[in-house]
Amino acid sequence: MSSNSRLFLASTGVVALLVPSLRAQIFSNASPQIPATASFTEAIDLADIDGDGDWDAALADGGDLGNDQNRVWLNQGGAQGGALGFFVDVTATQAPVVSDQSRDIEFADLDGDGDMDLHASNDSTLVNQASRFWINAGGAQGGSAGVYVDDTAARWLGLGAAGSSVPPPVVLAAGGFIDWTSDSDFADLDLDGDVDLLHSSRGSGFNGLVPTRMFVNDGSGRFSEFNPSGHMPGSFNLMNGEPGLWCAGIQQANTLDASGAFCDITTIAIGVELADTDADFDVDALLGERQLLPRMFRNRRADIGFLGRFIDKTGADMPVAQISGTLHMEQELADMDGDGDVDLLGVGYQNFNDVAYSNGGNGVWGGPVVLPGSGNDDNDVELCDYDMDGALDVYVAGFAAPDRVYRGTDGAIAFTLLTSGQSGIAGSLRSLLARAGDVDADGDYDVLVAQDANMHELMWKNESATADAHAPYLPNVRPIANQTAAATQVLALAHVYDNTSLRQLEANDTRVELSVDGCALPEFAASVLATQVARAALPGNLVGAVSWRFLSTDGSGNTGVSAQQAYSASAANPFAFGYGAGSPGSLGTPTVHALSVPFAGTTLYVAGKGAPAGTLSWLAVTSAPAPSAPLALPGLCNVNVLGTLIALDVGPTDASGCSVAALAVPAGTPAGISVYAQFLALDGQGGDLLSSSAGLQIDTQ
């Protein structure tokens, strides 16, 4: 379903018992295309590690078995020149030799250099050890893309020091700190354009006493703890009555207080999730809790780059009365009903049953929908549109029961359990985690599944034979208020969704399209970092009527757009002054305009206007004006700019009849430096004469 036809319908809270359509089975077993590991594999993740356009994989090994080597698999398409969707184990040549007890592995561009680094969440049950950072040697490192270096010691900052909650005896000399971590997640918690870390703990022996911690990225992939309380416990554990570290209030186990007076960040966290749950365009946190209530925390970010303490809203937001049992293994956030917010799917949330809950639009979940045929010891779910009908489907990693596939329903939270003949999933499995991705680049979502107990990992090839034709949709945009131009950037925020999991949105090409007074500027890149929140830093020095919108293009080339947005920007002081005279032709007299104030360290945008679309034109920015009156070129035009050419845009005008030149104003440029601009357009009539604008003097501020 395309973005402009998506129906925004609320969940009915009832499972639709639909008659399965007579379609061919969705998946076939392609496990012979992946290497054998013979390990206890807890997790698997997908990313393009070598920049060749296909999905590669990393595996977290060890788990309950003990310390083991995590693995890297390289897709043999792309730069390898082989068959897409066939993987080779390159651990021996492209990964550090490290044996650890890993329970999760996550790809993220930690240092912002455009390639994917790795983080392994490790367990100290057998040997004291830290979670590890593997840095991709490509990008800023200047080495080979897809080759990993263990840089754990350099990536944890300030542990055991003032401001850290990690006591010095818990800090390891080799870097990091002792913990019992089953899952970690990355997202831009402070909206400054890099990924931050939610580092969970389930506690020693699953005691649920060790706090989950937050760490903020310094922009180069180094992480300092976010601990506004300043409190450091005296041991591994955070006890009732101690400050809540990153959440407001006092630690109190299993509290239902939602006022900010109490919070509980010591849970048996098997899985954690990050997404904007309450539609305020910042990233909230959901901590798993195997035995008691999973915990919901709302982000109280005040501004860009600043984090306020999170508020424990479990008692207000979570469907407390609808969660039961003691085996809540995992949860996933996704827009299952297409109404523009994230809904919740909890694994084992009701006495082993997997249950979906609809979001009321404000982060409060209700309306439980039990997935039929669950009630097993399931371990993980992955939501994607596997049959390419536009609705999110569910793959369940069953562990103690066979894996299953549920077909989603467009516009509602309702799922139909497929038979093994319909899904193609069969066999005795020990599945711990599933990840979807188009590993063979045929336009649909395949699934890789981590297997416990030395069993061969699984790969299910999607046989839908239908390429993805469903565009991303961007239902929510945070407005930008009218403002006065300044040298600081303006933050633009939106929500992006698609017929896939939130983590895959990071691979989309998301950007902002912007115009000032009807003239389009170059597009601005936006980041979508493992959640649905899209962030773009727009120039704050613009002047005029600004029109803007987000766009997002998925891997199949489908593009969705947000609603058009607008604001007005003015200059505090005059900075652009017309002079000289233009020369009209049959096109009339064109004009030249400054679309931004030239503060030091910003970009000056200059536009020529007044020529028909497609007209050959010249827009020049120079260092000097004509010495007195305009330089008249008989039969051609008046010239108002001379001196050194600083910027030049030559070519046809755009669809709005504009030509735009961009000029970087170096940092440290003093106020009062003048440049001069003029716009000339080919007349196209009566001997192809030129029409020229008057001159424009633009002074730095």
GUTOR-117700 format. One record per residue (C-alpha): x, y, z. Coordinates in pm, whole numbers, plus 50000, padded with zeros to 5 digits. Layout:
BEGIN
XYZ
...
***
This chain:
BEGIN
500005000050000
501485033649900
501965061550152
499205083050006
496635055350030
497505040950370
494495038650597
495005050550954
492665027151140
492645019551511
492944983851628
489684966551713
491444945551974
490064913651817
492044887551628
490634883751278
490024847151197
490634851650830
490544824550568
494124820750444
494574830150083
495584803749835
499144815749792
502304795849747
504394790550057
506354821550161
509724806050251
512014778250138
514944764750339
518184780250210
520324770350510
522904752750286
523834787850167
525214797850508
528244784450701
527894758850979
528884772251321
528394743151563
527924767551849
525394781352090
524384811851885
522314837052079
521824864451819
522414874651460
522384908751293
522554920950934
524334950550774
526444959350473
529894958250633
532044963250323
529954989450141
529224967849836
525444970349858
524494936250001
523654924150351
526384906950552
525964891250896
527474888851244
526724862451507
526864864051887
528144830252005
528684815252346
525504821052541
524784793052785
527654772052648
530374795952766
533024817152599
533224814252221
534284833651914
531734857451760
531554853351385
531364874851073
529814862350748
530334879650415
527634879150146
529214866949823
527384891449597
528574926849535
532334931549556
532874894049599
531454887549254
529624856149357
526004846649416
523894869949629
522534853449941
525424829049977
527634835550281
531234827350368
532644827950723
535454853950720
535974854751097
539554842551073
540634871650851
538164899650932
537384897251305
539404900251626
540324867551793
538224870952109
536484844052308
533594857452513
530144848052636
528004869152403
524214871052415
523584898952166
525354915651876
524354948751718
525574967051409
525775005051442
527855032651289
529415041851621
531925067651493
529765083151220
532165075250937
529615057550718
530475021250787
528984996651033
530764988851358
529794961551605
528884959051973
528704925752158
526694922952481
528574899352710
527814878653018
530044875153325
528424843153452
531584822453395
534354848453366
534304885553450
534104903753117
532854935452950
530694941552650
532934948452351
533234973852071
534554961951733
535364990751500
535164987251122
538624994550979
537165013050679
535955049050678
537795072050917
540175043951012
541575043350659
541785005550639
539814978250467
536044980850501
534534950450668
537644942050872
537084946251246
539424957251525
538634952751895
538794988052038
536924981652362
539484998352588
539255031652404
535475033052365
534365033252731
535075067152889
535135077553254
534165044353410
534685044453785
535335081953789
533215110953909
529845110753732
529955073453663
527705048853845
530185020453788
532205014554109
535985012554054
536214975654158
533784967053876
535914984253608
538144960753409
541734969953325
541224958952964
538284982852924
534614981653011
533044968153326
531694935753468
528044930153381
525454904253283
524034917552958
521564899752732
520734928852502
521884963952416
520314988952179
521585019651997
519595050851905
520045088551904
518785095452257
519865132052266
519115139551897
522585152351821
523065130151516
524995100451658
524015067551822
523885064552200
523785032152397
521225015752625
523234988752806
520934964852987
521634940853270
519694911653408
521984908953711
524174881153843
522274848453839
519234866353692
518784884854022
517394916753866
519434939354095
522064954053860
520984986353686
520564991053314
522755020653216
522745047352945
525825060252763
526025090252529
528265091952224
530795120352197
530415119551816
533525098851756
532205065951892
533335069652253
530755065652526
530345083352860
527675073953109
524535095053126
524055096753502
522505130153601
522055117453955
525835115854001
525255085654222
527665056054239
526395024854419
528755007354657
528534974154472
527234958154154
523654962754270
521384993254287
519174989254591
515775003454679
516115038854815
519145048254602
518895074854325
517665062253990
520795071853790
519285081953450
515635081253552
513905106153777
513265096254137
514355068954373
514935032654280
511985011254387
511554976154251
508364970454047
506975004954126
503785016453957
504335052754051
504385073453732
504965107753885
508765107053867
509165101454240
510195064854190
511565043353911
512865008153858
515895003353633
516984969953783
515144943853581
515804909153446
516184924853105
516314898052838
515544923552568
515304961452542
513754984052278
514165020652178
511565040851984
509395071752013
506325057452184
504515089652282
504785109551957
506975137752090
509865130551848
512405117952100
513415082252176
511895064052472
513085031652633
511354998652707
513214974952941
512314938452934
511574920453258
511394882653244
509424877253564
507684909753659
506404939453459
508424951953161
509324988353224
508455018653010
510505050953034
509665083352857
512485105652736
512365141052870
514835156552624
514625194352653
516575203952341
519075191452088
522115175752251
520545176352597
519015147352786
516715152153079
516025124253322
513695097453189
510375092153367
509275057053462
505755055853316
505215018453354
502195022853579
500545046853333
501645033952992
501984996253015
498894973753005
499594962853363
496444942353415
496954924153085
500494911553151
500904879353346
503234849953387
506964848753442
508534843453101
508394876852918
511224869552678
511164897952427
509134926352281
509034945051952
507754979851863
506224986051520
503255003151357
501144971851317
497884989651232
499275016951007
497985046251212
501325063851253
502505052551598
504375022551738
502364993851881
503764967252114
504164929952055
505194911552372
506604876352365
505194855752652
503384885652797
500284865752900
501164831753046
503414821852754
501084837852498
502434863752256
500264894752270
499964926552061
498814959352216
497654990152025
499085024552094
496505051152169
498755076651999
500115089352330
502285059852433
499595042352636
498995006252524
495774986452544
493484963652348
495324930352383
495344907752078
496614872752151
498434856351863
496594823651798
498614792251853
501204809052075
501294798352442
504774783752393
508234792152523
508914816252235
512094836752233
511894864351969
509774879951697
510644898551377
508014920251208
508274925350833
505994923650531
507024889050419
504234883950164
504524919150017
500884929050068
501744960350267
500854947550616
503414937350876
503654899750929
505274882151224
508044856251232
508244839151573
511504822851687
509944794351882
512794778552086
510714751852266
508214749751981
508474752251603
508984786551451
505804801751314
504654828451070
501574850451111
500054870150826
499184905950923
496034925050833
496134958650661
494894986850885
494334965851197
496154946051463
495024911551359
497044880951267
496384847651098
498564817951189
499874801250876
500284764050850
503744750450780
502574743650428
501634780150382
504734794650547
507294768450445
508664767950801
509014732750939
511354711551148
512584707951504
514314740651590
516034757551885
515564793251768
516754822351981
516544852751752
515424861051397
516554889151168
514974898450836
516724913550537
516764910950160
519994891150148
519604880549784
518464914849658
515304902049491
513034927749658
511564907449947
512584899550305
514454867750386
515064855850744
518194843750927
517664826251259
520184820451540
520124784951679
521014772252023
522694739352125
525264736051845
522564734751580
523114748351231
521794783851186
518784787750957
518164808950651
514714810650499
514594823950144
511504843950062
509744829249760
507084855949716
508554865249377
507094899849429
509384929549472
508484955049737
506224981449583
505174998349908
506615032549978
507695044450323
505185067050493
505925097750704
502745106250893
504145129351161
506405159951135
507365184051413
506595219551295
509315246051289
508235279651430
508775312951257
512175326151358
514985350951319
517985339051117
520975327751324
524225309051276
522925278551464
521175250151286
517455242751301
516385207751402
513835190551176
512145158951306
509705134251157
508545098151187
509335073150912
507625039450879
507625012350614
506524976450571
509554964650765
511084965551112
512174998851256
515834988851255
515824985050875
514735021150822
518345031450883
519195017950536
516675041150366
517805072550187
515995098350400
516445135650341
514765169650349
513655189150042
513665226750110
512985258949921
513205295750014
510915320749843
510135294349582
513755285349497
514905250049581
518125244749777
520125212349754
518565184249959
519735179350319
520585144450449
518585130750741
519565103350983
517225075551096
519175056751362
517545023251444
514155038651534
511415056651343
512705091551433
514185110151134
516495139251217
517915166150990
519935197151073
518725225450850
520455258950800
519365283951063
520505313950859
517765312450594
515685343450521
512305343150353
509355319650319
510755284750386
508915254250256
510175219450346
509295182750371
510915149250446
511415122150182
512465085950235
513415060749966
513715023750049
516034998049894
513524989949622
513365026149508
509945034049658
509745069949787
507385083750049
507005120350145
505695139050445
503135166650430
504555200150319
505735222450604
506405259850614
507805287250833
508965323150790
512485335150870
513635371250894
516975388850941
517695408451258
519755433951062
519935444750697
522605424850512
521725426050138
521595458249934
520645462749570
522705485249344
523285492248978
520755484748707
519595454448518
518925451648149
515605437848031
515065415347735
512025397647605
512085378447934
511755410248135
514315419748399
515405390548621
516255395548987
518875382849230
518245374949599
520145364449911
518265335050064
520415333350378
522405355950607
526185350450568
527245343650927
530735329550978
530705291650948
527455290050747
526525287250380
525345317250181
522635308149930
522045332449642
519225328349391
518495342549050
514805344648961
512555356548685
513515334148391
511325306148251
512105270448352
514955255748153
516485289248056
520265288748025
521555312048299
524615324348485
524555333148856
527845348748964
529145358949307
532285380349290
534625400649508
533955435449363
531235456549202
531545476148881
533555507248977
530745532648921
527805528548688
527025493948550
529295482648269
527005484547966
527585458947692
525565472747398
523135447747261
523845423447542
523325434247904
524545454948197
527325440248411
527325449948780
529915425548922
533665424348862
536745412949053
537485376849144
534825350549076
533945333549407
530945312249308
529305304948975
526225284848883
525785278748511
523005258448356
519285257648292
516975272348553
514915247748753
511185241048727
510505272948924
512725294248702
515425296848972
519165292948971
520875288549310
524555292449402
526025281849737
529045298349898
530655285250219
531495313350461
534605302050651
534555300751029
536195331451173
535125354350888
534655389351037
531475409350991
531355435250715
533005415350434
531085422050112
530465400349809
528505409549496
526005389649293
524285392048956
521975369348755
522035367248374
519665347248156
519825338847786
517015358147622
516345333047347
514675359647135
515865385546884
519445372746850
519765354047178
520535385147383
521045384147760
518775397448031
520545407648352
519485416348704
520665446148902
523585439349135
523305427849494
525795435749769
525785410150054
527615417550381
528765391350632
527265394550978
***
